[in-house]
């Protein structure tokens, strides 16, 4: 544990969203050679014969294993190199991603389509990829299409591409 603590700067910045959580404890040693998607950089640490993420290793040492299906979410600071356990909590990968600023999280937070129709259960369809689609917009799009191409389609002819 002493070797671990030597690699931590305990005087890091306060999290902007939750300063009451105290300062970040920043990992100052090795980091992963490539950032995670979204640009987040995480530390790495050699322990027990393998390379581990320092925040995960410390969590297991201090609080035990994570519940099955959970990862550590840096909910307070969103700094991958922070090892302050009060800045982390177990979360599912889905919860962790949706709480982030990723494209998926931004889109999931939207309550209306670009045409300002509500994403309600009655007005929303979900495709196989999980993407939401506005039923009102789809209905309007189909009406416009059939208004211009309907005669050809009713006669069994393929609509020409313009």
DRENGU-819384 format. One record per atom (N, C-alpha, C): x, z, y; atom name; residue number from 1. Coordinates in steps of 0.02 Angstrom, whole numbers, plus 50000, padded with zeros to 5 digits. Example, Ala and Ser with C-alpha at 12.3 -4.5 7.8 and 13.67 -1.06 7.14 Angstrom:
# residues 2
@xx 50660&zz 50390&yy 49716&a N&k 1
@xx 50615&zz 50390&yy 49775&a CA&k 1
@xx 50660&zz 50390&yy 49835&a C&k 1
@xx 50642&zz 50354&yy 49888&a N&k 2
@xx 50684&zz 50357&yy 49947&a CA&k 2
@xx 50645&zz 50394&yy 50002&a C&k 2
***
This chain:
# residues 162
@xx 50042&zz 50000&yy 49940&a N&k 1
@xx 50000&zz 50000&yy 50000&a CA&k 1
@xx 50044&zz 50000&yy 50063&a C&k 1
@xx 50102&zz 50033&yy 50060&a N&k 2
@xx 50146&zz 50034&yy 50118&a CA&k 2
@xx 50170&zz 49963&yy 50135&a C&k 2
@xx 50186&zz 49924&yy 50084&a N&k 3
@xx 50209&zz 49856&yy 50094&a CA&k 3
@xx 50154&zz 49815&yy 50128&a C&k 3
@xx 50092&zz 49827&yy 50110&a N&k 4
@xx 50035&zz 49792&yy 50140&a CA&k 4
@xx 50028&zz 49812&yy 50214&a C&k 4
@xx 50028&zz 49877&yy 50227&a N&k 5
@xx 50016&zz 49902&yy 50295&a CA&k 5
@xx 50070&zz 49881&yy 50345&a C&k 5
@xx 50131&zz 49868&yy 50320&a N&k 6
@xx 50185&zz 49844&yy 50363&a CA&k 6
@xx 50170&zz 49774&yy 50392&a C&k 6
@xx 50125&zz 49738&yy 50360&a N&k 7
@xx 50110&zz 49669&yy 50379&a CA&k 7
@xx 50048&zz 49664&yy 50423&a C&k 7
@xx 50024&zz 49721&yy 50449&a N&k 8
@xx 49961&zz 49721&yy 50487&a CA&k 8
@xx 49974&zz 49747&yy 50558&a C&k 8
@xx 49948&zz 49711&yy 50607&a N&k 9
@xx 49948&zz 49733&yy 50677&a CA&k 9
@xx 49881&zz 49766&yy 50690&a C&k 9
@xx 49882&zz 49832&yy 50699&a N&k 10
@xx 49820&zz 49870&yy 50707&a CA&k 10
@xx 49794&zz 49869&yy 50779&a C&k 10
@xx 49828&zz 49836&yy 50824&a N&k 11
@xx 49808&zz 49833&yy 50894&a CA&k 11
@xx 49782&zz 49764&yy 50913&a C&k 11
@xx 49743&zz 49733&yy 50870&a N&k 12
@xx 49715&zz 49668&yy 50884&a CA&k 12
@xx 49660&zz 49671&yy 50936&a C&k 12
@xx 49632&zz 49613&yy 50953&a N&k 13
@xx 49578&zz 49611&yy 51004&a CA&k 13
@xx 49513&zz 49640&yy 50977&a C&k 13
@xx 49471&zz 49661&yy 51023&a N&k 14
@xx 49404&zz 49683&yy 51005&a CA&k 14
@xx 49360&zz 49622&yy 50990&a C&k 14
@xx 49317&zz 49626&yy 50941&a N&k 15
@xx 49271&zz 49569&yy 50928&a CA&k 15
@xx 49225&zz 49560&yy 50988&a C&k 15
@xx 49215&zz 49498&yy 51009&a N&k 16
@xx 49172&zz 49485&yy 51067&a CA&k 16
@xx 49100&zz 49506&yy 51054&a C&k 16
@xx 49075&zz 49492&yy 50994&a N&k 17
@xx 49004&zz 49507&yy 50980&a CA&k 17
@xx 48992&zz 49581&yy 50966&a C&k 17
@xx 49040&zz 49614&yy 50934&a N&k 18
@xx 49030&zz 49684&yy 50915&a CA&k 18
@xx 49092&zz 49726&yy 50933&a C&k 18
@xx 49105&zz 49737&yy 50996&a N&k 19
@xx 49164&zz 49776&yy 51015&a CA&k 19
@xx 49162&zz 49847&yy 50988&a C&k 19
@xx 49101&zz 49872&yy 50976&a N&k 20
@xx 49095&zz 49941&yy 50950&a CA&k 20
@xx 49124&zz 49947&yy 50879&a C&k 20
@xx 49138&zz 49891&yy 50846&a N&k 21
@xx 49167&zz 49893&yy 50778&a CA&k 21
@xx 49242&zz 49909&yy 50780&a C&k 21
@xx 49271&zz 49913&yy 50840&a N&k 22
@xx 49342&zz 49928&yy 50847&a CA&k 22
@xx 49385&zz 49865&yy 50844&a C&k 22
@xx 49450&zz 49874&yy 50855&a N&k 23
@xx 49494&zz 49816&yy 50858&a CA&k 23
@xx 49504&zz 49782&yy 50791&a C&k 23
@xx 49520&zz 49718&yy 50794&a N&k 24
@xx 49539&zz 49682&yy 50733&a CA&k 24
@xx 49607&zz 49709&yy 50710&a C&k 24
@xx 49616&zz 49712&yy 50645&a N&k 25
@xx 49680&zz 49728&yy 50614&a CA&k 25
@xx 49706&zz 49661&yy 50588&a C&k 25
@xx 49753&zz 49632&yy 50623&a N&k 26
@xx 49774&zz 49564&yy 50610&a CA&k 26
@xx 49831&zz 49559&yy 50559&a C&k 26
@xx 49822&zz 49517&yy 50510&a N&k 27
@xx 49872&zz 49503&yy 50460&a CA&k 27
@xx 49928&zz 49463&yy 50493&a C&k 27
@xx 49990&zz 49488&yy 50490&a N&k 28
@xx 50045&zz 49455&yy 50525&a CA&k 28
@xx 50093&zz 49418&yy 50478&a C&k 28
@xx 50081&zz 49422&yy 50414&a N&k 29
@xx 50126&zz 49389&yy 50366&a CA&k 29
@xx 50100&zz 49319&yy 50350&a C&k 29
@xx 50112&zz 49297&yy 50292&a N&k 30
@xx 50097&zz 49228&yy 50271&a CA&k 30
@xx 50023&zz 49211&yy 50276&a C&k 30
@xx 50010&zz 49149&yy 50295&a N&k 31
@xx 49941&zz 49123&yy 50296&a CA&k 31
@xx 49938&zz 49061&yy 50252&a C&k 31
@xx 49878&zz 49043&yy 50233&a N&k 32
@xx 49869&zz 48983&yy 50191&a CA&k 32
@xx 49894&zz 48922&yy 50228&a C&k 32
@xx 49924&zz 48875&yy 50191&a N&k 33
@xx 49955&zz 48817&yy 50223&a CA&k 33
@xx 49903&zz 48771&yy 50256&a C&k 33
@xx 49841&zz 48771&yy 50230&a N&k 34
@xx 49789&zz 48730&yy 50261&a CA&k 34
@xx 49730&zz 48775&yy 50280&a C&k 34
@xx 49703&zz 48763&yy 50339&a N&k 35
@xx 49644&zz 48804&yy 50359&a CA&k 35
@xx 49584&zz 48785&yy 50316&a C&k 35
@xx 49537&zz 48832&yy 50311&a N&k 36
@xx 49474&zz 48820&yy 50277&a CA&k 36
@xx 49432&zz 48771&yy 50319&a C&k 36
@xx 49380&zz 48741&yy 50288&a N&k 37
@xx 49335&zz 48699&yy 50329&a CA&k 37
@xx 49310&zz 48739&yy 50389&a C&k 37
@xx 49308&zz 48708&yy 50446&a N&k 38
@xx 49289&zz 48742&yy 50507&a CA&k 38
@xx 49349&zz 48769&yy 50545&a C&k 38
@xx 49409&zz 48761&yy 50516&a N&k 39
@xx 49470&zz 48780&yy 50551&a CA&k 39
@xx 49491&zz 48853&yy 50543&a C&k 39
@xx 49455&zz 48892&yy 50504&a N&k 40
@xx 49472&zz 48963&yy 50495&a CA&k 40
@xx 49536&zz 48970&yy 50454&a C&k 40
@xx 49582&zz 49011&yy 50477&a N&k 41
@xx 49645&zz 49024&yy 50442&a CA&k 41
@xx 49640&zz 49093&yy 50409&a C&k 41
@xx 49662&zz 49097&yy 50347&a N&k 42
@xx 49661&zz 49160&yy 50310&a CA&k 42
@xx 49731&zz 49177&yy 50288&a C&k 42
@xx 49744&zz 49242&yy 50283&a N&k 43
@xx 49809&zz 49266&yy 50260&a CA&k 43
@xx 49815&zz 49257&yy 50185&a C&k 43
@xx 49878&zz 49264&yy 50162&a N&k 44
@xx 49889&zz 49265&yy 50090&a CA&k 44
@xx 49942&zz 49318&yy 50077&a C&k 44
@xx 49939&zz 49347&yy 50017&a N&k 45
@xx 49979&zz 49405&yy 50001&a CA&k 45
@xx 49992&zz 49403&yy 49926&a C&k 45
@xx 50053&zz 49416&yy 49905&a N&k 46
@xx 50070&zz 49416&yy 49835&a CA&k 46
@xx 50064&zz 49487&yy 49807&a C&k 46
@xx 50016&zz 49496&yy 49763&a N&k 47
@xx 50005&zz 49563&yy 49733&a CA&k 47
@xx 49983&zz 49554&yy 49660&a C&k 47
@xx 50005&zz 49599&yy 49619&a N&k 48
@xx 49986&zz 49599&yy 49548&a CA&k 48
@xx 49999&zz 49533&yy 49514&a C&k 48
@xx 50054&zz 49499&yy 49533&a N&k 49
@xx 50074&zz 49438&yy 49501&a CA&k 49
@xx 50036&zz 49376&yy 49522&a C&k 49
@xx 49997&zz 49380&yy 49575&a N&k 50
@xx 49959&zz 49322&yy 49598&a CA&k 50
@xx 49953&zz 49322&yy 49674&a C&k 50
@xx 49935&zz 49265&yy 49703&a N&k 51
@xx 49925&zz 49261&yy 49775&a CA&k 51
@xx 49851&zz 49275&yy 49790&a C&k 51
@xx 49839&zz 49321&yy 49836&a N&k 52
@xx 49771&zz 49342&yy 49852&a CA&k 52
@xx 49761&zz 49342&yy 49928&a C&k 52
@xx 49698&zz 49342&yy 49948&a N&k 53
@xx 49682&zz 49349&yy 50019&a CA&k 53
@xx 49688&zz 49424&yy 50036&a C&k 53
@xx 49726&zz 49441&yy 50088&a N&k 54
@xx 49737&zz 49512&yy 50103&a CA&k 54
@xx 49672&zz 49551&yy 50116&a C&k 54
@xx 49623&zz 49522&yy 50150&a N&k 55
@xx 49561&zz 49558&yy 50164&a CA&k 55
@xx 49524&zz 49573&yy 50099&a C&k 55
@xx 49524&zz 49526&yy 50052&a N&k 56
@xx 49490&zz 49537&yy 49987&a CA&k 56
@xx 49527&zz 49589&yy 49946&a C&k 56
@xx 49594&zz 49585&yy 49945&a N&k 57
@xx 49634&zz 49632&yy 49907&a CA&k 57
@xx 49622&zz 49703&yy 49933&a C&k 57
@xx 49624&zz 49712&yy 50000&a N&k 58
@xx 49614&zz 49778&yy 50029&a CA&k 58
@xx 49544&zz 49804&yy 50013&a C&k 58
@xx 49494&zz 49761&yy 50017&a N&k 59
@xx 49425&zz 49783&yy 50000&a CA&k 59
@xx 49423&zz 49810&yy 49929&a C&k 59
@xx 49452&zz 49774&yy 49882&a N&k 60
@xx 49451&zz 49796&yy 49812&a CA&k 60
@xx 49489&zz 49862&yy 49804&a C&k 60
@xx 49544&zz 49871&yy 49840&a N&k 61
@xx 49583&zz 49932&yy 49835&a CA&k 61
@xx 49544&zz 49992&yy 49863&a C&k 61
@xx 49510&zz 49982&yy 49919&a N&k 62
@xx 49477&zz 50037&yy 49954&a CA&k 62
@xx 49405&zz 50048&yy 49933&a C&k 62
@xx 49369&zz 49994&yy 49915&a N&k 63
@xx 49297&zz 50001&yy 49903&a CA&k 63
@xx 49274&zz 49975&yy 49835&a C&k 63
@xx 49319&zz 49947&yy 49797&a N&k 64
@xx 49302&zz 49922&yy 49731&a CA&k 64
@xx 49281&zz 49849&yy 49732&a C&k 64
@xx 49259&zz 49824&yy 49675&a N&k 65
@xx 49242&zz 49752&yy 49670&a CA&k 65
@xx 49179&zz 49735&yy 49710&a C&k 65
@xx 49176&zz 49671&yy 49729&a N&k 66
@xx 49116&zz 49646&yy 49763&a CA&k 66
@xx 49060&zz 49638&yy 49713&a C&k 66
@xx 48998&zz 49643&yy 49735&a N&k 67
@xx 48942&zz 49629&yy 49690&a CA&k 67
@xx 48946&zz 49557&yy 49665&a C&k 67
@xx 48923&zz 49543&yy 49604&a N&k 68
@xx 48925&zz 49475&yy 49579&a CA&k 68
@xx 48890&zz 49426&yy 49626&a C&k 68
@xx 48921&zz 49368&yy 49636&a N&k 69
@xx 48892&zz 49316&yy 49679&a CA&k 69
@xx 48903&zz 49328&yy 49753&a C&k 69
@xx 48946&zz 49375&yy 49771&a N&k 70
@xx 48958&zz 49390&yy 49842&a CA&k 70
@xx 49030&zz 49375&yy 49862&a C&k 70
@xx 49038&zz 49361&yy 49926&a N&k 71
@xx 49103&zz 49351&yy 49958&a CA&k 71
@xx 49106&zz 49400&yy 50017&a C&k 71
@xx 49165&zz 49406&yy 50046&a N&k 72
@xx 49170&zz 49449&yy 50106&a CA&k 72
@xx 49155&zz 49407&yy 50168&a C&k 72
@xx 49111&zz 49432&yy 50209&a N&k 73
@xx 49090&zz 49400&yy 50271&a CA&k 73
@xx 49120&zz 49439&yy 50329&a C&k 73
@xx 49161&zz 49405&yy 50369&a N&k 74
@xx 49189&zz 49436&yy 50430&a CA&k 74
@xx 49134&zz 49435&yy 50483&a C&k 74
@xx 49084&zz 49476&yy 50476&a N&k 75
@xx 49024&zz 49474&yy 50518&a CA&k 75
@xx 49039&zz 49496&yy 50590&a C&k 75
@xx 49087&zz 49540&yy 50600&a N&k 76
@xx 49099&zz 49567&yy 50667&a CA&k 76
@xx 49144&zz 49522&yy 50709&a C&k 76
@xx 49193&zz 49491&yy 50677&a N&k 77
@xx 49244&zz 49456&yy 50717&a CA&k 77
@xx 49254&zz 49383&yy 50700&a C&k 77
@xx 49235&zz 49362&yy 50641&a N&k 78
@xx 49246&zz 49292&yy 50619&a CA&k 78
@xx 49320&zz 49272&yy 50621&a C&k 78
@xx 49365&zz 49319&yy 50611&a N&k 79
@xx 49437&zz 49304&yy 50608&a CA&k 79
@xx 49459&zz 49312&yy 50536&a C&k 79
@xx 49479&zz 49257&yy 50506&a N&k 80
@xx 49500&zz 49259&yy 50436&a CA&k 80
@xx 49561&zz 49301&yy 50424&a C&k 80
@xx 49603&zz 49312&yy 50475&a N&k 81
@xx 49663&zz 49352&yy 50467&a CA&k 81
@xx 49651&zz 49426&yy 50481&a C&k 81
@xx 49589&zz 49445&yy 50497&a N&k 82
@xx 49573&zz 49515&yy 50509&a CA&k 82
@xx 49563&zz 49551&yy 50443&a C&k 82
@xx 49595&zz 49610&yy 50436&a N&k 83
@xx 49588&zz 49650&yy 50375&a CA&k 83
@xx 49554&zz 49717&yy 50390&a C&k 83
@xx 49521&zz 49723&yy 50447&a N&k 84
@xx 49484&zz 49785&yy 50463&a CA&k 84
@xx 49420&zz 49785&yy 50421&a C&k 84
@xx 49415&zz 49832&yy 50375&a N&k 85
@xx 49358&zz 49833&yy 50329&a CA&k 85
@xx 49292&zz 49845&yy 50365&a C&k 85
@xx 49293&zz 49876&yy 50423&a N&k 86
@xx 49230&zz 49887&yy 50459&a CA&k 86
@xx 49205&zz 49822&yy 50490&a C&k 86
@xx 49245&zz 49769&yy 50489&a N&k 87
@xx 49224&zz 49704&yy 50515&a CA&k 87
@xx 49195&zz 49659&yy 50460&a C&k 87
@xx 49194&zz 49684&yy 50399&a N&k 88
@xx 49173&zz 49644&yy 50341&a CA&k 88
@xx 49115&zz 49676&yy 50305&a C&k 88
@xx 49079&zz 49633&yy 50269&a N&k 89
@xx 49025&zz 49657&yy 50225&a CA&k 89
@xx 49017&zz 49606&yy 50169&a C&k 89
@xx 48995&zz 49629&yy 50111&a N&k 90
@xx 48980&zz 49581&yy 50057&a CA&k 90
@xx 48918&zz 49540&yy 50076&a C&k 90
@xx 48921&zz 49475&yy 50062&a N&k 91
@xx 48865&zz 49431&yy 50075&a CA&k 91
@xx 48868&zz 49374&yy 50025&a C&k 91
@xx 48812&zz 49342&yy 50013&a N&k 92
@xx 48814&zz 49282&yy 49972&a CA&k 92
@xx 48849&zz 49227&yy 50012&a C&k 92
@xx 48873&zz 49177&yy 49978&a N&k 93
@xx 48905&zz 49121&yy 50013&a CA&k 93
@xx 48856&zz 49089&yy 50061&a C&k 93
@xx 48793&zz 49083&yy 50040&a N&k 94
@xx 48741&zz 49053&yy 50083&a CA&k 94
@xx 48732&zz 49094&yy 50147&a C&k 94
@xx 48726&zz 49161&yy 50141&a N&k 95
@xx 48719&zz 49204&yy 50200&a CA&k 95
@xx 48780&zz 49197&yy 50246&a C&k 95
@xx 48838&zz 49194&yy 50216&a N&k 96
@xx 48900&zz 49189&yy 50255&a CA&k 96
@xx 48902&zz 49124&yy 50294&a C&k 96
@xx 48884&zz 49068&yy 50262&a N&k 97
@xx 48885&zz 49003&yy 50295&a CA&k 97
@xx 48831&zz 49000&yy 50350&a C&k 97
@xx 48771&zz 49024&yy 50335&a N&k 98
@xx 48717&zz 49020&yy 50384&a CA&k 98
@xx 48729&zz 49065&yy 50444&a C&k 98
@xx 48769&zz 49117&yy 50437&a N&k 99
@xx 48785&zz 49160&yy 50493&a CA&k 99
@xx 48842&zz 49130&yy 50536&a C&k 99
@xx 48876&zz 49081&yy 50509&a N&k 100
@xx 48932&zz 49051&yy 50544&a CA&k 100
@xx 48909&zz 49001&yy 50597&a C&k 100
@xx 48956&zz 48965&yy 50625&a N&k 101
@xx 48941&zz 48913&yy 50674&a CA&k 101
@xx 48950&zz 48844&yy 50644&a C&k 101
@xx 48942&zz 48838&yy 50578&a N&k 102
@xx 48950&zz 48774&yy 50544&a CA&k 102
@xx 48891&zz 48728&yy 50561&a C&k 102
@xx 48898&zz 48664&yy 50545&a N&k 103
@xx 48844&zz 48616&yy 50558&a CA&k 103
@xx 48781&zz 48637&yy 50521&a C&k 103
@xx 48789&zz 48658&yy 50459&a N&k 104
@xx 48731&zz 48680&yy 50420&a CA&k 104
@xx 48695&zz 48739&yy 50452&a C&k 104
@xx 48734&zz 48786&yy 50478&a N&k 105
@xx 48704&zz 48844&yy 50509&a CA&k 105
@xx 48669&zz 48825&yy 50574&a C&k 105
@xx 48699&zz 48781&yy 50613&a N&k 106
@xx 48669&zz 48759&yy 50676&a CA&k 106
@xx 48603&zz 48723&yy 50662&a C&k 106
@xx 48604&zz 48678&yy 50612&a N&k 107
@xx 48543&zz 48642&yy 50596&a CA&k 107
@xx 48489&zz 48688&yy 50567&a C&k 107
@xx 48509&zz 48736&yy 50528&a N&k 108
@xx 48461&zz 48782&yy 50498&a CA&k 108
@xx 48427&zz 48825&yy 50551&a C&k 108
@xx 48462&zz 48839&yy 50605&a N&k 109
@xx 48434&zz 48881&yy 50658&a CA&k 109
@xx 48383&zz 48843&yy 50701&a C&k 109
@xx 48382&zz 48777&yy 50696&a N&k 110
@xx 48335&zz 48738&yy 50736&a CA&k 110
@xx 48263&zz 48750&yy 50713&a C&k 110
@xx 48219&zz 48760&yy 50760&a N&k 111
@xx 48148&zz 48774&yy 50744&a CA&k 111
@xx 48104&zz 48713&yy 50755&a C&k 111
@xx 48131&zz 48661&yy 50788&a N&k 112
@xx 48092&zz 48601&yy 50803&a CA&k 112
@xx 48135&zz 48539&yy 50791&a C&k 112
@xx 48102&zz 48483&yy 50773&a N&k 113
@xx 48137&zz 48420&yy 50765&a CA&k 113
@xx 48156&zz 48393&yy 50834&a C&k 113
@xx 48195&zz 48338&yy 50837&a N&k 114
@xx 48214&zz 48311&yy 50903&a CA&k 114
@xx 48154&zz 48289&yy 50945&a C&k 114
@xx 48098&zz 48275&yy 50913&a N&k 115
@xx 48038&zz 48256&yy 50950&a CA&k 115
@xx 47994&zz 48316&yy 50968&a C&k 115
@xx 48020&zz 48375&yy 50956&a N&k 116
@xx 47989&zz 48440&yy 50973&a CA&k 116
@xx 47929&zz 48458&yy 50929&a C&k 116
@xx 47926&zz 48432&yy 50868&a N&k 117
@xx 47876&zz 48455&yy 50820&a CA&k 117
@xx 47904&zz 48515&yy 50783&a C&k 117
@xx 47863&zz 48565&yy 50772&a N&k 118
@xx 47887&zz 48626&yy 50740&a CA&k 118
@xx 47907&zz 48613&yy 50668&a C&k 118
@xx 47961&zz 48645&yy 50646&a N&k 119
@xx 47980&zz 48645&yy 50575&a CA&k 119
@xx 47941&zz 48701&yy 50541&a C&k 119
@xx 47877&zz 48688&yy 50529&a N&k 120
@xx 47835&zz 48737&yy 50493&a CA&k 120
@xx 47830&zz 48715&yy 50420&a C&k 120
@xx 47804&zz 48759&yy 50378&a N&k 121
@xx 47798&zz 48741&yy 50308&a CA&k 121
@xx 47752&zz 48681&yy 50298&a C&k 121
@xx 47701&zz 48674&yy 50340&a N&k 122
@xx 47655&zz 48617&yy 50335&a CA&k 122
@xx 47685&zz 48552&yy 50360&a C&k 122
@xx 47732&zz 48556&yy 50406&a N&k 123
@xx 47758&zz 48497&yy 50439&a CA&k 123
@xx 47829&zz 48480&yy 50418&a C&k 123
@xx 47855&zz 48511&yy 50366&a N&k 124
@xx 47925&zz 48501&yy 50347&a CA&k 124
@xx 47930&zz 48483&yy 50274&a C&k 124
@xx 47967&zz 48430&yy 50260&a N&k 125
@xx 47984&zz 48414&yy 50190&a CA&k 125
@xx 48059&zz 48426&yy 50183&a C&k 125
@xx 48080&zz 48442&yy 50123&a N&k 126
@xx 48150&zz 48455&yy 50109&a CA&k 126
@xx 48172&zz 48407&yy 50054&a C&k 126
@xx 48227&zz 48370&yy 50068&a N&k 127
@xx 48249&zz 48321&yy 50018&a CA&k 127
@xx 48296&zz 48355&yy 49967&a C&k 127
@xx 48322&zz 48316&yy 49921&a N&k 128
@xx 48363&zz 48342&yy 49866&a CA&k 128
@xx 48428&zz 48374&yy 49891&a C&k 128
@xx 48451&zz 48355&yy 49951&a N&k 129
@xx 48513&zz 48384&yy 49978&a CA&k 129
@xx 48499&zz 48448&yy 50017&a C&k 129
@xx 48435&zz 48465&yy 50025&a N&k 130
@xx 48417&zz 48524&yy 50064&a CA&k 130
@xx 48404&zz 48510&yy 50137&a C&k 130
@xx 48409&zz 48447&yy 50157&a N&k 131
@xx 48397&zz 48428&yy 50227&a CA&k 131
@xx 48322&zz 48430&yy 50242&a C&k 131
@xx 48304&zz 48454&yy 50301&a N&k 132
@xx 48234&zz 48457&yy 50322&a CA&k 132
@xx 48215&zz 48394&yy 50359&a C&k 132
@xx 48153&zz 48372&yy 50349&a N&k 133
@xx 48127&zz 48314&yy 50383&a CA&k 133
@xx 48058&zz 48329&yy 50411&a C&k 133
@xx 48046&zz 48307&yy 50471&a N&k 134
@xx 47982&zz 48317&yy 50504&a CA&k 134
@xx 47930&zz 48268&yy 50476&a C&k 134
@xx 47876&zz 48294&yy 50449&a N&k 135
@xx 47824&zz 48252&yy 50420&a CA&k 135
@xx 47787&zz 48212&yy 50474&a C&k 135
@xx 47777&zz 48241&yy 50532&a N&k 136
@xx 47743&zz 48205&yy 50587&a CA&k 136
@xx 47784&zz 48144&yy 50607&a C&k 136
@xx 47849&zz 48153&yy 50615&a N&k 137
@xx 47892&zz 48097&yy 50633&a CA&k 137
@xx 47894&zz 48044&yy 50578&a C&k 137
@xx 47896&zz 48065&yy 50515&a N&k 138
@xx 47896&zz 48018&yy 50459&a CA&k 138
@xx 47831&zz 47978&yy 50458&a C&k 138
@xx 47776&zz 48012&yy 50469&a N&k 139
@xx 47710&zz 47978&yy 50471&a CA&k 139
@xx 47708&zz 47928&yy 50528&a C&k 139
@xx 47732&zz 47946&yy 50587&a N&k 140
@xx 47734&zz 47900&yy 50645&a CA&k 140
@xx 47779&zz 47841&yy 50631&a C&k 140
@xx 47837&zz 47854&yy 50600&a N&k 141
@xx 47884&zz 47800&yy 50584&a CA&k 141
@xx 47852&zz 47751&yy 50534&a C&k 141
@xx 47818&zz 47778&yy 50483&a N&k 142
@xx 47784&zz 47735&yy 50433&a CA&k 142
@xx 47729&zz 47695&yy 50465&a C&k 142
@xx 47690&zz 47724&yy 50510&a N&k 143
@xx 47636&zz 47687&yy 50544&a CA&k 143
@xx 47664&zz 47629&yy 50585&a C&k 143
@xx 47719&zz 47642&yy 50621&a N&k 144
@xx 47749&zz 47588&yy 50661&a CA&k 144
@xx 47775&zz 47533&yy 50615&a C&k 144
@xx 47805&zz 47551&yy 50560&a N&k 145
@xx 47832&zz 47502&yy 50513&a CA&k 145
@xx 47775&zz 47458&yy 50485&a C&k 145
@xx 47723&zz 47491&yy 50460&a N&k 146
@xx 47668&zz 47452&yy 50430&a CA&k 146
@xx 47628&zz 47413&yy 50481&a C&k 146
@xx 47628&zz 47436&yy 50544&a N&k 147
@xx 47594&zz 47398&yy 50596&a CA&k 147
@xx 47629&zz 47332&yy 50609&a C&k 147
@xx 47695&zz 47331&yy 50602&a N&k 148
@xx 47732&zz 47269&yy 50614&a CA&k 148
@xx 47744&zz 47229&yy 50550&a C&k 148
@xx 47748&zz 47262&yy 50493&a N&k 149
@xx 47764&zz 47227&yy 50431&a CA&k 149
@xx 47707&zz 47227&yy 50380&a C&k 149
@xx 47653&zz 47261&yy 50396&a N&k 150
@xx 47599&zz 47271&yy 50347&a CA&k 150
@xx 47568&zz 47207&yy 50321&a C&k 150
@xx 47556&zz 47158&yy 50364&a N&k 151
@xx 47524&zz 47096&yy 50342&a CA&k 151
@xx 47566&zz 47062&yy 50288&a C&k 151
@xx 47632&zz 47058&yy 50299&a N&k 152
@xx 47676&zz 47028&yy 50249&a CA&k 152
@xx 47676&zz 47068&yy 50184&a C&k 152
@xx 47676&zz 47134&yy 50189&a N&k 153
@xx 47678&zz 47176&yy 50130&a CA&k 153
@xx 47614&zz 47170&yy 50090&a C&k 153
@xx 47556&zz 47165&yy 50125&a N&k 154
@xx 47492&zz 47160&yy 50089&a CA&k 154
@xx 47488&zz 47094&yy 50050&a C&k 154
@xx 47519&zz 47042&yy 50075&a N&k 155
@xx 47519&zz 46978&yy 50040&a CA&k 155
@xx 47571&zz 46975&yy 49984&a C&k 155
@xx 47610&zz 47029&yy 49977&a N&k 156
@xx 47659&zz 47031&yy 49924&a CA&k 156
@xx 47725&zz 47000&yy 49942&a C&k 156
@xx 47732&zz 46980&yy 50004&a N&k 157
@xx 47796&zz 46951&yy 50026&a CA&k 157
@xx 47842&zz 47006&yy 50050&a C&k 157
@xx 47904&zz 46995&yy 50040&a N&k 158
@xx 47954&zz 47043&yy 50063&a CA&k 158
@xx 47962&zz 47036&yy 50138&a C&k 158
@xx 47964&zz 47092&yy 50172&a N&k 159
@xx 47972&zz 47091&yy 50245&a CA&k 159
@xx 48042&zz 47066&yy 50262&a C&k 159
@xx 48046&zz 47022&yy 50311&a N&k 160
@xx 48110&zz 46995&yy 50331&a CA&k 160
@xx 48147&zz 47046&yy 50374&a C&k 160
@xx 48212&zz 47044&yy 50369&a N&k 161
@xx 48253&zz 47089&yy 50409&a CA&k 161
@xx 48273&zz 47053&yy 50472&a C&k 161
@xx 48260&zz 47084&yy 50528&a N&k 162
@xx 48277&zz 47052&yy 50592&a CA&k 162
@xx 48342&zz 47077&yy 50618&a C&k 162
***
